């Protein structure tokens, strides 16, 4: 299991991650804009992105040695700027177990389901008000 900080920005992810890579001596190993993502209409709460945000970053990953930092720009209506903990697990069973345990007494924002990048992914706010994402990644 990996615990990965996930930073939320409002249109500044590309700039911020390039800065962090320079400062920390790392490398941005992946970056995807919202316009490059496949449609996610089957997921509850995932509608069309506003046109002005299509060039915002949907996912960015910075690697410094064995450490990972992830980030994305959120829809401007959500006032992004917070930090979420991303939990990366190795099996669907672990993803569902961890997600359900963290969701107990909390609020599910995106139910755990299969996505184009993960066998399972979900987003929730735990009973203490902290945001979590749970990922069981597909292999490239």
Order of alpha helices (4+ residues) and beta strands (2+ residues): beta-alpha-beta-beta-beta-beta-alpha-beta-beta-beta
